[in-house]
Amino acid sequence: MVKFGVAQPVKRVEDSRLLRGAGQYTDDVPNDGALYVQVVRSPHAAAAIVSLDVAAARAMPGVMGVFTAADLAADGMGAIPCMVPIKNQDGTPRADADRPVLASGVVRHVGEAVAFVVAETAQAARDAAEAVDVVYDMKPSVTELARTQEPGMPRVWDGVADNLVFDWAVGDAAAVEAEFARAAHVTKIRVVNNRIIVNSMEPRAARASFEDGRWTLTTNTQGGWLLKGCLSQAVFKVEPDRFRVITPDVGGGFGMKLFVYPEHAMVCYAARKLGRAVKWTSERGEAFLSDTHGRDHVTEAELALDGENRFLAMKVRNIANMGAYLSNFGPFIPTMAGTKVLAGVYGFKAIHAQVRGVFTNTVPVDAYRGAGRPESNYLVERLIDAAAREVGVDRAQLRRLNFVPASAMPYRSAMNQPYDSGDFHQVLERALDIMDWEGFAARRAVSAAAGKRRGIGMAYYLEATGGAPEERAEIRFTRDGFVDVFVGTQSTGQGHETAYVQLVNDRLGIDPGKIRIRQGDTDAIPQGGGTGGARSLYSEGQAIVLTASSVIEKGRAAAAEHLEAAIADIEFEAGRFRIVGTDREIDLVSLAAVLHESAGEGAAGNPLDTAEIAKIDKHTFPNGCHIAEVEVDPETGVVAVVRYLVCDDVGTIVNPMIVRGQVHGGVAQGLGQALLENTAYDSETGQLVSGSLMDYALPRADDLPDIEVEFVEIPCASNPLGVKGAGEAGAVGSPPALINAVIDALAEDGVRAIDMPATPERIWQAIAQSQGGGHGDGRRAA
């Protein structure tokens, strides 16, 4: 029998169901006569809506309704709010730009919804959408982040000068200036963190019905409670108990499925208006134009070092693209989420960061795997490599010199973050040894003999997990002999079911085959923090452990009565209650069955049923070292990643196989951003040029190396499981490791820097510019 407790590489329990096609995703929900929605979207990045005629569309066969902003306003519908009320440096509030369900009078990005059609069939809805007659008066648009605040650039919002959403800062500016004044060397760098289009395997979808004054919304979320609260109170302006949100299986989220979207409101509005169930499923082309995008920063930074090459201070100036509207958490990502890890694993004395958020005529930007932390780690690790070259120190040695030592834990960083644990030296040395860092010169010589450029790059990342400040778990013993565990997080493919079954089995000794994980129903689960910020295991895990402890205490009392002994004489071990010093015992599931029988057939629940809420007042700081080795063909600019290693400290590991899978996926996404994925808008028209998978290069299997994953388990001291969030770590460390490796490979060609994505064209042009006396930074290429 396979051991199923914690620290075991147990195969995922959900995979059998999913691989057999027995999963149910939102679009798989039986149609049962549901109507279909087709959204009419703006073809322009900036325009006034001169007229909107839906008469012809409404008259078409099978059409049940065509709705515009005027219809929604007449019914008192509100907008989708931004939930982050940050303030500017001067104390004034940020600019506001709630996202409308449908555009009213003005459109601000290509793909913005201006109307939607509801029809008996999907084809009838599509045909009617084409018959909606919209007359636009096109206006100038701005899509280039670096130029959005230049004099004379168009305003996305009339009342927002210079397109500035907020001007936010954190850190001690005076202390930073004092450290820079005594610096022996200052390194400066400018980096672009390119915009990402998420492209989850399962597109967004939603299905709504309205019965007895309540909505049931079935949709692929990362936690339905956010939607329940926002749709009820902000959009429909009703009490939250009027909404039930059901989340079935979800095929990838990556942050993008956390949020409330116009289409959620559309299906709910139509369901109430028409008295029928209504469904919408995004097409891939729609997803490019309507899903939130990620990243999109231009950042300048300076690093001050003393005469012994120790880090003194850092200055950061970041411009972050918010898109045309503020998504639910858009302003939070580059500010409070991203800057908390600017100190990384290093002993900076002071840091100051300024973040300016700006509007552009583009799709709104919000959290994408790592949510601000990849951007900050990318900046810092690029900056450290640049400093190492300038002062003539080995890159690994410069990092060693500046690590926060394990002996300093717990440690409060220059960004005021409380690191509870970590041994950064140990992790680095393990990674260097496995990758044979010292033997790289010989491998470079072999590549050179073949006419190739070989480079090696590293990045030591620090993650900071986040999320809701509490989490709930409930354990129920059913009459059919199963144990149902209700959780407030939402799996989107990470393997939650397996990890939670392992925890319950470990704590309660229940047969794994008898444990069922229940998630994704806001009626069955009264509250939940959802999944995001790599929070699920350490948050829900704490709730499960707390609930299991309460079950054991209830069980001791019930077992004492059943076994006719004092409670003090009852011990619990490996799923069984026993009178100390005897062989008289009863297992937990059998005890639950006895209690069901004694309560009678019609009794609800079981005396052992328990729900607990865990307070999550401390977060975790996973960290690790990524090392990439690449080979570049200087004739074509093509990069081959010949070897890749991740050495991670994610604390105590519940399931090493699942963690490896999460790391592999994160590295793949990071490689996509570093080398392939280029979101391109036409600067004249505002059109999304890379608007399909024909033009947007996602990584494929042959782009990826074998990804080696090594673990150094330094238990987290801030939660009883000792775990640190692992879901986003792969995407945090991979972009800087890969770009540092590419720059190292091109060093002999005089290339000093290159921005993501380091495509063959950009690399080839960087080499050509350098050889021709240019900057050799690849920034002139498209």
C-alpha positions in Angstrom: 0.0 0.0 0.0 1.3 3.4 -0.9 2.0 5.6 2.1 -0.3 8.6 1.8 0.8 11.0 4.5 2.8 14.2 4.1 6.2 14.4 2.4 5.1 11.6 0.0 5.2 11.8 -3.9 1.6 10.6 -4.1 0.0 10.6 -7.6 -2.7 13.2 -7.9 -6.1 11.8 -6.8 -7.9 14.2 -9.2 -6.0 13.0 -12.3 -7.9 9.8 -12.8 -11.2 11.7 -13.1 -9.8 14.4 -15.3 -7.8 12.1 -17.6 -10.9 9.9 -18.2 -12.8 12.9 -19.3 -15.0 12.9 -16.2 -14.1 16.4 -15.2 -16.7 19.1 -15.6 -15.7 22.6 -16.7 -18.0 25.5 -17.0 -18.8 25.0 -20.7 -19.5 21.3 -19.9 -22.5 22.1 -17.7 -25.5 20.6 -19.4 -27.2 23.2 -21.5 -30.8 22.6 -20.3 -32.2 25.2 -22.7 -29.8 27.9 -21.9 -29.5 30.9 -24.2 -26.2 32.0 -25.7 -24.5 35.3 -25.4 -22.3 37.0 -28.0 -20.5 40.2 -27.1 -20.2 43.1 -29.5 -16.8 44.6 -29.1 -15.1 47.8 -30.1 -12.8 47.6 -33.1 -11.1 50.8 -32.0 -8.8 51.8 -29.2 -10.3 55.2 -28.6 -13.5 56.5 -30.0 -16.8 58.2 -29.3 -19.9 56.2 -29.8 -21.9 58.4 -32.2 -24.8 56.0 -32.5 -25.8 52.4 -31.6 -28.6 50.8 -33.5 -29.7 47.3 -32.4 -33.1 47.2 -34.1 -32.0 44.9 -36.9 -30.3 42.6 -34.5 -33.3 42.3 -32.3 -35.5 41.4 -35.2 -33.4 38.5 -36.3 -34.6 34.8 -35.9 -33.8 33.3 -32.5 -32.8 36.5 -30.9 -34.2 37.0 -27.4 -32.6 40.3 -26.5 -29.9 42.8 -27.4 -28.7 45.0 -24.6 -26.7 48.2 -24.4 -25.4 50.5 -21.6 -28.7 52.4 -21.7 -30.6 49.2 -20.9 -28.3 48.5 -17.9 -28.4 52.0 -16.7 -32.2 52.0 -16.8 -32.2 49.0 -14.5 -29.7 50.6 -12.0 -26.7 48.6 -12.9 -23.3 49.7 -11.5 -19.7 49.4 -12.7 -17.1 46.9 -11.7 -14.9 48.6 -9.0 -11.2 48.7 -8.3 -10.8 47.5 -4.8 -7.4 49.1 -4.0 -7.8 52.7 -2.7 -4.1 53.6 -2.6 -3.0 57.2 -2.2 -0.4 59.3 -4.0 2.7 60.5 -2.3 1.1 63.8 -1.4 -1.8 62.0 0.3 -4.4 62.6 -2.4 -6.4 59.6 -3.7 -5.6 57.9 -6.9 -7.6 58.5 -10.1 -10.6 56.3 -10.5 -11.8 54.4 -13.5 -14.3 51.7 -12.6 -14.8 49.2 -15.5 -18.3 49.5 -17.0 -20.2 46.3 -18.0 -20.8 48.0 -21.4 -19.2 51.1 -22.8 -21.4 54.2 -22.6 -20.5 57.0 -25.0 -16.8 56.2 -25.2 -14.6 53.2 -25.9 -11.1 53.1 -24.5 -9.5 49.9 -25.8 -9.9 47.4 -28.7 -12.2 44.7 -27.5 -14.2 46.7 -25.0 -17.8 45.5 -24.9 -20.4 47.9 -26.3 -23.5 45.6 -26.4 -24.4 41.9 -26.1 -26.8 39.7 -27.9 -28.7 36.8 -26.3 -30.2 34.1 -28.7 -31.4 30.6 -28.8 -28.3 29.3 -30.5 -24.7 30.4 -30.6 -24.8 30.9 -34.3 -27.9 33.1 -34.1 -26.2 35.2 -31.4 -23.1 35.6 -33.6 -25.2 36.6 -36.7 -27.2 39.1 -34.7 -24.0 40.6 -33.2 -22.8 41.3 -36.7 -26.1 43.2 -37.4 -25.6 45.6 -34.5 -24.8 48.9 -36.1 -22.3 51.1 -34.2 -21.0 54.4 -35.6 -17.7 55.5 -34.1 -15.9 58.8 -34.2 -12.3 57.6 -33.9 -10.0 59.5 -31.5 -6.2 59.4 -31.1 -5.0 56.6 -28.7 -1.9 55.9 -26.6 -0.7 52.4 -26.2 3.1 52.8 -25.7 3.8 52.7 -22.0 7.1 54.6 -22.2 5.4 57.5 -24.0 2.0 57.8 -22.3 3.1 60.8 -20.2 4.9 62.7 -22.9 3.6 66.2 -23.7 0.8 66.2 -26.2 -0.1 62.5 -25.9 -3.8 61.7 -25.9 -5.6 61.4 -22.6 -7.4 58.1 -22.0 -9.7 59.8 -19.5 -10.5 63.5 -19.9 -10.2 64.2 -16.2 -6.8 62.5 -15.7 -3.9 64.7 -16.5 -0.8 63.1 -18.1 -2.7 59.7 -17.8 -1.4 59.4 -14.3 -3.4 57.1 -12.1 -1.2 57.3 -9.1 2.2 58.4 -8.0 3.1 56.1 -5.0 6.2 55.6 -3.1 7.6 53.5 -0.3 10.8 53.5 1.7 13.1 56.0 3.4 14.3 58.5 0.7 16.5 60.4 3.0 18.3 57.3 4.2 18.8 56.1 0.6 20.3 59.5 -0.3 22.7 59.3 2.7 23.9 55.8 1.6 24.4 56.9 -2.0 26.4 59.8 -0.8 29.0 57.5 0.7 28.9 54.9 -2.1 32.1 53.8 -3.8 30.3 52.6 -6.9 26.8 53.1 -8.4 25.3 50.8 -11.0 22.3 52.0 -13.1 20.0 50.0 -15.2 16.7 50.3 -17.2 14.6 47.2 -17.9 11.3 46.5 -19.6 9.0 43.9 -18.1 7.0 43.0 -21.1 3.2 42.6 -21.2 1.9 39.1 -21.0 -1.4 37.7 -22.4 -2.3 34.8 -20.1 -3.8 32.3 -22.4 -5.1 29.7 -19.9 -5.9 26.4 -21.5 -9.6 26.8 -20.6 -11.0 30.1 -21.7 -13.2 32.1 -19.4 -16.9 31.1 -19.3 -20.0 31.9 -17.4 -23.5 30.5 -17.0 -26.3 32.2 -15.0 -29.8 31.4 -14.0 -32.3 33.5 -11.9 -35.0 31.7 -9.9 -36.9 32.7 -6.8 -35.1 36.1 -6.7 -31.6 34.5 -6.6 -28.9 34.1 -9.1 -26.8 31.0 -9.6 -23.7 31.9 -11.5 -21.5 29.0 -12.6 -18.1 30.2 -13.8 -14.4 29.3 -13.8 -13.0 31.4 -11.0 -10.1 31.3 -8.5 -12.7 31.7 -5.7 -16.3 32.6 -6.0 -16.7 34.7 -2.9 -15.1 37.8 -4.5 -17.6 37.6 -7.4 -20.5 37.1 -5.0 -19.6 40.2 -3.0 -18.7 42.4 -5.9 -21.6 41.5 -8.2 -24.2 41.8 -5.5 -23.1 45.0 -3.9 -21.4 47.0 -6.5 -23.0 45.9 -9.8 -26.5 44.7 -9.0 -26.8 46.6 -5.7 -28.5 43.8 -3.8 -27.7 41.7 -0.7 -24.9 39.1 -1.1 -27.3 36.2 -0.3 -29.0 36.9 -3.6 -26.0 35.3 -5.3 -24.7 31.7 -5.4 -21.5 31.2 -7.3 -20.4 27.7 -8.3 -17.0 27.0 -9.6 -16.6 23.6 -11.3 -13.2 22.3 -12.6 -11.0 25.1 -13.8 -8.4 24.7 -16.5 -5.7 27.2 -15.4 -6.0 30.6 -13.7 -2.6 32.2 -13.2 -4.3 35.2 -11.5 -6.4 36.1 -14.5 -9.5 34.2 -13.3 -9.5 35.9 -9.9 -11.4 38.9 -11.1 -14.9 40.1 -11.8 -15.4 40.7 -15.5 -18.2 42.4 -17.6 -19.3 39.0 -18.9 -20.2 37.8 -15.4 -22.6 40.7 -15.1 -23.9 40.2 -18.6 -25.1 36.7 -18.1 -26.6 37.5 -14.7 -28.4 40.5 -16.1 -29.8 38.6 -19.1 -30.9 35.7 -16.9 -33.0 38.0 -14.7 -34.3 40.0 -17.7 -35.3 37.0 -19.8 -36.2 34.4 -17.2 -33.9 31.8 -18.8 -30.5 30.4 -18.1 -27.8 32.2 -20.1 -24.3 31.2 -21.0 -21.2 32.7 -22.5 -17.9 31.0 -23.4 -15.0 33.1 -24.6 -13.4 32.4 -28.0 -9.6 32.5 -28.0 -9.6 35.7 -30.0 -11.9 37.3 -27.5 -9.6 36.2 -24.6 -6.7 38.2 -26.1 -8.9 41.3 -26.1 -10.8 40.9 -22.8 -8.9 38.9 -20.3 -6.7 40.9 -18.0 -3.1 41.1 -19.1 0.0 40.9 -16.9 3.3 42.7 -16.2 4.0 45.7 -18.5 6.5 47.9 -16.6 9.4 50.2 -17.5 11.8 50.5 -14.6 15.0 52.4 -13.8 17.0 51.5 -10.8 20.3 52.4 -9.1 22.4 50.3 -6.8 24.9 51.8 -4.4 27.9 49.7 -3.2 30.6 50.4 -0.7 34.3 49.9 -1.2 34.0 46.2 -0.3 31.2 45.7 -2.8 28.5 45.4 -0.1 25.1 46.7 -1.1 24.2 50.0 0.6 21.0 51.2 -1.0 18.8 51.0 -4.0 16.6 53.6 -5.8 13.7 52.4 -8.0 11.5 54.4 -10.4 8.8 52.3 -12.1 6.1 53.1 -14.6 3.3 50.5 -14.5 0.6 50.1 -17.1 -2.9 49.9 -15.7 -4.6 49.7 -19.1 -7.7 51.7 -19.9 -9.6 50.8 -16.7 -8.6 49.8 -13.2 -9.1 46.0 -12.8 -10.1 44.8 -9.3 -6.5 44.8 -7.9 -4.5 46.4 -10.7 -2.9 49.2 -8.6 -1.9 46.8 -5.9 0.3 44.6 -8.1 3.2 47.0 -8.8 3.0 48.8 -5.5 2.3 46.9 -2.3 2.7 43.4 -3.8 5.8 44.0 -5.9 7.9 46.3 -3.8 7.8 44.1 -0.7 10.4 41.8 -2.2 12.7 44.5 -3.6 15.3 43.8 -0.9 15.3 40.2 -2.0 17.7 38.0 0.1 20.2 40.8 0.5 21.2 43.0 3.4 20.4 46.4 2.0 20.5 49.2 4.5 17.8 51.3 2.7 15.5 51.2 -0.4 13.2 53.8 -1.9 10.8 53.0 -4.7 8.5 55.3 -6.7 5.7 53.7 -8.7 3.7 55.6 -11.2 0.6 53.9 -12.6 -0.7 55.2 -15.9 -3.6 54.7 -18.2 -3.2 53.5 -21.8 -5.7 52.5 -24.4 -5.1 48.8 -23.8 -6.7 45.9 -22.0 -6.7 46.3 -18.2 -3.6 44.8 -16.4 -3.8 42.9 -13.1 -2.2 39.9 -11.3 -0.4 37.3 -13.4 1.5 34.4 -11.8 3.7 36.0 -9.1 1.9 39.4 -9.3 4.5 42.0 -8.9 7.2 39.8 -7.3 8.5 38.5 -10.6 8.9 42.1 -11.9 10.8 43.2 -8.8 13.1 40.1 -8.7 13.8 40.5 -12.4 14.9 44.1 -11.8 17.1 43.3 -8.8 18.8 40.2 -10.3 19.5 42.1 -13.6 20.9 45.0 -11.5 23.2 42.7 -9.5 24.6 41.1 -12.6 25.3 44.5 -14.1 27.0 45.6 -10.9 29.2 42.4 -10.9 30.4 43.1 -14.4 31.2 46.8 -13.6 33.2 46.1 -10.4 34.8 42.9 -11.8 33.4 40.4 -9.2 32.1 37.0 -9.9 28.3 37.1 -10.0 27.9 34.3 -7.4 30.5 35.8 -5.1 28.7 39.2 -5.2 25.5 37.6 -4.1 27.2 35.5 -1.4 28.8 38.7 0.0 25.4 40.4 0.4 23.2 37.5 1.5 21.3 37.9 4.8 22.9 35.0 6.8 20.9 32.2 8.2 22.1 33.2 11.7 20.3 36.5 11.3 16.8 34.9 11.1 14.3 36.0 12.0 15.2 39.1 10.0 13.4 42.3 9.0 14.3 43.5 5.5 14.9 47.0 4.2 11.3 46.8 2.9 10.1 46.0 6.4 9.3 42.4 5.6 9.7 39.8 8.4 11.7 36.9 7.0 11.1 34.0 9.5 13.6 31.5 8.0 16.0 30.9 5.2 19.5 29.7 4.4 20.4 31.4 1.2 24.1 30.4 1.2 23.2 26.7 1.5 20.7 26.9 -1.4 23.2 28.8 -3.6 26.0 26.4 -3.0 23.9 23.4 -3.7 22.8 24.9 -7.0 26.4 25.9 -8.0 27.6 22.4 -7.3 24.9 20.7 -9.2 25.4 22.9 -12.2 29.2 22.7 -12.1 29.5 26.5 -12.2 33.2 26.3 -11.9 33.5 24.0 -15.0 31.5 26.4 -17.2 34.6 27.8 -19.0 35.3 24.4 -20.5 31.7 24.0 -21.8 31.9 27.5 -23.3 35.1 26.6 -25.2 33.3 23.6 -26.7 30.5 25.8 -27.9 32.9 28.4 -29.3 34.6 25.7 -31.3 31.3 25.0 -33.0 30.7 28.7 -33.7 28.2 29.2 -30.9 28.0 31.6 -27.9 27.5 29.9 -24.6 26.3 31.7 -21.5 25.4 30.9 -17.9 23.1 33.0 -15.8 21.7 32.9 -12.3 19.0 34.6 -10.3 18.3 34.2 -6.6 14.7 35.0 -6.1 12.6 35.8 -3.0 8.8 35.3 -3.1 6.3 36.7 -0.6 3.0 34.9 -0.5 -0.2 36.8 0.2 -4.0 36.7 0.2 -7.0 36.8 2.6 -6.2 37.1 6.3 -8.2 34.0 7.3 -9.3 30.7 5.8 -12.0 28.2 6.7 -12.2 24.4 6.6 -15.1 22.1 7.5 -15.0 18.4 8.0 -18.3 16.4 7.8 -18.9 12.7 8.3 -21.5 11.4 5.9 -23.8 8.5 6.4 -22.3 6.6 3.4 -18.9 6.3 5.3 -17.1 9.2 3.5 -15.5 12.2 5.0 -16.2 15.5 3.1 -13.7 18.3 3.6 -15.1 21.7 2.5 -12.3 24.2 1.7 -12.3 28.0 0.9 -9.6 27.8 -1.8 -10.1 26.9 -5.4 -8.0 24.5 -7.4 -7.2 25.6 -11.0 -5.0 22.6 -11.7 -2.4 22.7 -8.9 -3.3 19.5 -7.2 -5.1 20.9 -4.1 -7.3 17.8 -3.8 -4.3 15.6 -3.4 -2.4 17.8 -0.9 -5.5 18.3 1.2 -6.3 14.5 1.3 -2.7 13.9 2.4 -3.1 16.4 5.2 -6.4 14.9 6.4 -5.0 11.4 6.1 -1.9 12.4 8.1 -3.9 14.1 10.9 -6.9 11.8 11.1 -5.7 8.5 9.7 -8.7 8.2 7.4 -8.4 6.0 4.3 -7.6 8.4 1.4 -10.2 6.8 -0.7 -12.8 7.9 1.8 -11.9 11.5 1.8 -13.6 13.9 -0.6 -12.5 17.5 -1.1 -15.4 19.9 -1.7 -14.8 23.3 -3.1 -16.3 26.0 -5.3 -19.9 26.5 -4.0 -20.6 29.7 -2.0 -23.8 28.2 -0.7 -22.1 25.2 0.7 -19.1 27.1 1.9 -20.0 30.3 3.6 -16.6 32.0 3.3 -13.3 31.5 1.5 -10.2 33.4 0.5 -9.9 31.8 -2.8 -6.6 30.9 -4.5 -4.0 33.5 -5.4 -0.6 34.7 -4.1 0.6 31.1 -3.6 -1.5 31.0 -0.4 -3.5 27.8 -0.7 -1.5 25.2 1.1 -0.3 27.3 4.0 -3.7 29.1 4.5 -6.1 26.2 3.9 -3.6 23.8 5.4 -3.6 25.7 8.6 -7.4 25.6 8.6 -7.5 21.9 7.9 -5.0 21.2 10.7 -7.1 23.3 13.1 -10.3 21.6 12.2 -8.8 18.2 12.4 -7.6 19.0 15.9 -11.1 20.0 16.9 -12.5 16.7 15.4 -10.1 14.7 17.5 -11.1 16.5 20.7 -14.8 15.9 19.9 -13.9 12.3 19.0 -12.2 11.7 22.3 -15.3 12.7 24.2 -17.5 10.5 22.0 -15.1 7.6 22.2 -14.9 7.9 25.9 -18.7 7.5 26.1 -18.8 4.6 23.6 -15.9 2.8 25.2 -17.2 3.6 28.7 -14.0 5.3 29.9 -12.9 8.7 31.1 -11.9 11.2 28.5 -8.5 11.5 30.1 -7.9 7.8 29.4 -8.6 8.1 25.6 -5.6 8.5 23.3 -5.8 9.0 19.5 -3.2 7.6 17.1 -3.3 6.6 13.4 -7.0 7.2 13.1 -8.0 5.2 16.2 -9.2 6.1 19.7 -7.9 3.7 22.3 -8.2 3.4 26.1 -4.7 3.8 27.2 -3.0 0.6 28.2 -5.7 -1.6 26.7 -6.7 -3.1 23.3 -10.2 -1.6 23.5 -10.4 0.9 20.6 -12.6 2.3 17.8 -11.5 4.0 14.6 -12.7 7.5 13.8 -15.0 6.6 10.8 -16.6 3.7 12.8 -17.2 6.1 15.7 -18.9 8.5 13.3 -21.1 5.7 12.1 -22.1 4.8 15.6 -23.0 8.4 16.2 -25.1 8.5 13.0 -27.0 5.4 14.1 -27.6 6.6 17.6 -29.0 9.9 16.3 -31.5 8.3 14.0 -32.1 8.2 10.3 -33.5 11.7 9.9 -30.9 13.5 12.0 -28.9 16.2 10.2 -25.1 16.1 10.4 -22.9 14.3 12.8 -21.7 15.3 16.3 -18.1 15.1 14.9 -18.8 17.6 12.1 -16.5 20.6 12.7 -15.7 23.9 11.0 -12.9 26.2 12.0 -11.5 29.5 10.8 -7.7 29.9 10.9 -6.3 33.4 11.2 -3.5 33.9 8.7 -1.5 36.8 10.2 1.9 35.8 8.8 2.9 35.1 5.3 5.8 33.0 3.9 8.9 33.8 2.0 9.9 31.0 -0.4 13.2 31.5 -2.1 15.6 29.7 -4.4 18.3 29.8 -7.0 17.7 29.4 -10.7 20.7 28.7 -13.0 20.2 28.6 -16.8 22.8 27.6 -19.4 22.1 28.7 -22.9 23.7 28.4 -26.3 23.2 31.2 -28.9 23.7 31.0 -32.6 25.2 34.4 -33.5 24.2 33.9 -37.2 20.5 33.6 -36.4 20.0 34.8 -32.9 18.3 31.5 -31.9 18.6 30.6 -28.2 18.8 27.0 -27.0 18.4 26.4 -23.3 20.7 23.5 -22.9 20.4 23.1 -19.1 18.1 24.5 -16.4 18.2 24.0 -12.6 16.0 25.3 -9.8 17.1 24.8 -6.3 14.2 25.8 -4.1 13.5 26.4 -0.4 9.7 26.1 -0.2 9.8 25.0 3.4 8.4 21.6 4.4 7.1 19.8 1.4 3.8 17.9 1.5 4.0 16.3 -2.0 7.4 16.7 -3.8 5.9 15.5 -7.1 3.3 18.2 -7.1 5.8 20.9 -6.1 8.1 19.8 -9.0 5.2 20.0 -11.4 4.3 23.5 -10.1 7.9 24.6 -10.5 8.1 23.1 -14.0 5.0 25.1 -15.1 6.2 28.3 -13.6 9.6 28.0 -15.3 7.8 27.3 -18.6 5.8 30.5 -18.2 8.9 32.5 -17.2 10.8 31.1 -20.2 7.9 32.2 -22.4 8.1 35.8 -21.1 11.9 35.9 -21.3 12.4 34.5 -24.8 9.1 34.4 -26.8 6.0 36.2 -25.7 5.7 39.7 -27.2 2.4 41.6 -26.7 2.5 44.2 -29.5 0.1 47.1 -30.0 0.2 49.3 -33.2 1.2 52.7 -32.0 -0.9 54.5 -34.6 -4.2 52.6 -34.4 -4.0 51.0 -31.0 -4.8 47.6 -32.5 -3.4 44.5 -30.8 -1.0 43.2 -33.4 -0.3 40.0 -31.5 -3.9 39.1 -31.2 -3.8 35.4 -31.8 -1.7 32.3 -31.3 -0.4 32.8 -34.9 1.3 36.0 -33.7 1.8 35.5 -30.0 4.5 32.9 -29.3 3.7 30.6 -26.4 6.4 28.2 -25.4 6.1 24.7 -26.9 7.6 21.5 -25.8 10.7 21.8 -27.9 11.4 25.3 -26.5 11.9 23.8 -23.0 14.8 21.9 -21.5 14.6 19.2 -18.9 14.0 21.3 -15.8 16.0 19.9 -12.9 14.5 20.7 -9.5 16.3 20.3 -6.2 14.9 21.0 -2.7 16.5 22.4 0.4 13.8 22.2 3.1 14.1 25.0 5.6 10.9 24.8 7.5 8.8 28.0 7.8 8.5 29.2 11.3 5.3 31.2 10.8 2.8 28.3 10.3 2.4 24.9 12.0 3.0 23.0 8.8 6.3 24.6 8.1 5.3 25.1 4.4 6.1 28.1 2.1 4.0 28.9 -0.9 5.4 27.2 -4.1 2.9 27.9 -6.8 4.4 31.0 -8.3 8.1 30.5 -7.5 9.0 29.0 -10.9 7.8 32.1 -12.7 9.6 34.5 -10.3 13.1 33.2 -10.8 13.2 32.1 -14.4 13.1 35.4 -16.4 16.2 37.0 -14.8 18.2 33.7 -14.9 17.5 33.3 -18.6 18.2 36.9 -19.6 21.3 37.0 -17.5 22.5 33.8 -19.3 21.7 35.3 -22.7 23.7 38.5 -21.8 26.6 36.4 -20.6 26.6 34.5 -23.9 26.7 37.7 -25.9 29.3 39.4 -23.7 32.1 38.7 -26.2 30.1 40.5 -28.9 29.9 43.6 -26.7 26.2 43.2 -25.8 25.6 44.7 -22.4 21.8 44.4 -22.0 18.8 43.1 -23.8 15.1 43.3 -22.9 12.5 40.6 -22.8 11.5 38.8 -24.9 15.0 38.0 -26.2 13.7 36.8 -29.6 16.2 35.7 -32.3 15.5 39.0 -34.1 16.4 41.1 -31.1 19.5 39.1 -30.3 20.7 39.3 -33.9 20.1 43.0 -34.0 21.8 43.5 -30.7 24.9 41.7 -32.0 24.8 43.7 -35.2 24.4 47.1 -33.3 27.3 46.2 -31.0 29.6 45.3 -33.9 28.5 48.4 -35.7 29.3 50.6 -32.7 25.8 50.8 -31.3 24.5 50.2 -27.8 24.1 46.5 -28.3 21.0 46.4 -26.1 18.5 45.1 -28.5 16.0 47.9 -27.8 15.7 49.1 -31.4 14.1 45.9 -32.6 10.4 45.3 -32.6 
